[in-house]
Amino acid sequence: MEQKDSGIVQKKGMSFIEIFITLGILAVISAVILLIVNPRRRKNDFFDLERKNEIQALMDAISLCTFDNNGVLPQELESIPLDTYFVIGNNKSECDTVCNRAETQKECLRIQSGTCGDKGLLVPNYITKLPIDPDQKEWNEEKTGYYIGKISSDTIKIGSCASIFESVEVSKKYK
């Protein structure tokens, strides 16, 4: 609406273009804030990073044990058939139903009692304790949330059953 006071035109309110520009700016700012502050995504990213670190620590312990044992894996790992995966843990059954990232066997693999030749047990001599997935609602010492297997005669793979956005796994040659 326009009013004329002594020859000057005055407008009251905002035009549609000004409203749409304002709404567009608010939408962009809101989207940026959601991306930055999305707590669920941040928590899952943190969990995946922790999973990577724990998998790497376990792989390093197995590698050191194998090195100290003249290239021979701990006894529990040495007997695993190729392309066969096990959830790491103490459970005797139901380990095939919990892993979303790999097809695992029914029985968990107890690598914590694996021996490294005359150097003793893998746990606690090479790693203080077995890692347990950071999402502790589902995972514990019975089913740690990590799987292990041989992908070739000289390569093992360790991965996370519970990674959210990407596959979290490490493969390493040991011979």
N, C-alpha and C positions, 0 to 999 in steps of 0.2 A: 504494500500500500504506500502510496506516495503522498506527501503533504508539501504544499508550497508555502513557505514563509519568506516573505520579502525576496522572492525570486530564487531561493535555494531549494533544491529537491532533496528531501530526506527519506531514506528507506528504513522501515522497521522490520526486524527479524532477519533470518538468513535465507538465502536462496537454496534451491535443491542441490545445486552443484557444490555449494559450500558444505551442506550437510553430508553429501556423499564423500567428499574429500575428508572430512573429519572422521566419518565412520571408517573409511579405508585406512587412515592413519592409526586409529584405535585397533583395528583388526590386525595390522602388521605388528604393532607393539604387543598385543595379547599373544600372538603366535610366537614371537620371540621369547616372551616370558615363559610360556608353557614349555618351549624346548629347553630353556635353561634350567627351569626349576622342576621339571618332571621327576618327582621323587622315586616313583616305581622304576623308571628307566635307569636312574642313577644307582639305585640299590642293586638292580640286576647287573649293571656294568661292573659295580664293585665286586659282586659275587663271582662274576666270570673272571675278573682279574685275580681274585684270590684263588680260584680254581686253577688258573694257569700257573701261579706260583707254587701251589701245593703239588701239582702234577710234575712240575720241573724238579722240585725238591725230591720227590719219590724217584724220578728217573735218575737223578744224580746219585742217590743212595744205591740204587740197583747197579748203576755203572761202576761206582767205586767198589762195591762188593764183587762184581764180576771181574774187575781188574785185579783185585787182591786175590781172587780165586783162579788166577791164570786163564781168564777168558771164559770160565764156566759160570753160567747163571746160577742163582740160588736154586736149590733142588726143586722147589715148587714150580718155578718158571721153566726149568729145563725140560720138564715132561709135558708141557702144554703142546697140543697138536697145532699145526699151522691154521691160521684163519679161525681160531676158536677164541672167544672172549669170555672172561669171567668177571663178575663184580668182585671187588676186593672186600673181604670181610670174614666174619666168623660163622655166618649162617650156613646150615646144612641144606636148606631148600629155599624156594621162592625167590631166588636171585635172578631168575629169568624174567620176572614180571615187573621189575623196577627200573630198568635202564631204557631211556628213550632214545639214546644215540647209538647203541650197538645191540646186536642180538647176542645175548649172553646165555651161558649154561645155567642149569637149574641150581647147582651148588656154587656157593661163593668160593673164592680162592684165598686161602690163608697164607699170604706171603709174609706176614709178620713173623711166622715161625720158620721161615726159610733160613738155611745156614749158608754161610759164605766160607766154605772150606773149614780150615782150622781157625778162622778169624771170628767165629761165633755167629750169632743171629743177626739178621738184617735189622730187626728192631730189638733192642735200642742201640746197637753198635754203629749202624750207618745212618739211621734216622731215629730221632727220639721216640716218635710215635707215628702211627699211620695217620695220614690226613683224613679228615671227615669233611664232606661237603659243607660249605657255609650255611646252606639252608637246612638247619638242624631239625626241622619239623619231620622230615622224612628219613634222614640219614643218621646213622650212629655206628658204633663199632661192629655191629652185626652186618650191616650193609653200608659201606662208607660213601657210596655215591660215585665211586670211580671204578673204571673197568680196565682190564689189562689183557693183552694177548700177543701172540706172535704173528707178524704179517709176512715174515719170510724166515728162512733158517737162521738168519743172523740179525733180525730186527724185531724189536718189541714195540708195542704201542700202548700208551696209557691215555685214557680220556675221561671226561666227565659225563656222567649219565644225565646230569641235570642242567647243563648249560642252556641258557634261555635263547639268546639271539644268534649265536654262532657256535660251531663245533669247537670245543676246547679239548685238544689232544696233542700229544707229543709222540713222535716216533724216533727211535735211535738205534743205530747199529751197535752191536756189542762185541763183535769179533773183528 
